[in-house]
């Protein structure tokens, strides 16, 4: 679906990796891309390197690890006068080697703030902008990951995600609490927990708002992008071996470019206009591999958990 130049998509985390290549793929389709990220200079250089036409993107600052920054971004976007036709929540941090939790300005654990709470606030605020858009096909897409789902091969590696009864959120998620389930800090689990929350957020948005707004809410796992900058905080040896393992042993490897193209498809193509869907291309990638709607993990399809996550996140981000 080629849009006219007035169709605007906001994509978070576009200075590198999947977000950057999604920006390129959507610009090629005629969309105007608001590249929302922390490091604007890096994003500008990256856009120029990929030869994204300069009139097809706007750079805007956002730091998902700061709720004030998210609010400022929304105000800046509204001041630009642009209409919002699609929102892609892509930015994420993954810090597997840290021993102690890092904190957001609000005092919340940083991985879950950046990956979940920042995007949760952004989705809730920008829902108003999506509703106002005159476009007939409006979409909100949240990136998922195979690691959220222990039912799949890629999700079986411990530690497994577990939101518990949201004890950490109930207690305010501040020092000394750092995990959603209130237990001892575990950086890899914090990442996986945040991704379960991403899928729950998509499903709750669908449940609460699809019928009344007509907005398509969906998620996708674009495949194992083993050389993405997401792994920049991992051991150098891991960064070197993981792509080789995925290319030669599992067959799960997907290039950043192909993953970006898949995000663009879910944002723009008519066959992805299914709200509440979680799109996947499977564990064994083929270049011509067809997408399908994958069942999400038991935790991520638990409506009671979704409702509780929504209620507690709503308070934590200051919407209540």
Secondary structure, 3 states (H helix, E strand, C coil): CCCCCCCEEEEECCCCHHHHHHHHHHHHCCCEEEEEECCHHHHHHHHHHCCCCHHHEEEEECCCCCHHHHHHHHHHHHHCCCCCCEEEECCCCCCCCCCCCCECCCCEEHHHHHHHHHHHHHHHHHHHHHHHCCCCCCEEEEECCHHHCCCCHHHCCCCCCCCCCCHHHHCCCECCCCCCCCCCCCHHHHHHHHHHHHHHHHHHHHHHHHHHHCCEEEEEECCECCCCHHHHHCCHHHHHHHHHHHHHHHCCECCHHHHHHHHHHHHHCHHHCCCCEEEECCCCCCCCCCCEECCCCCCCCCHHHHHHHHHHHHHHCCCC
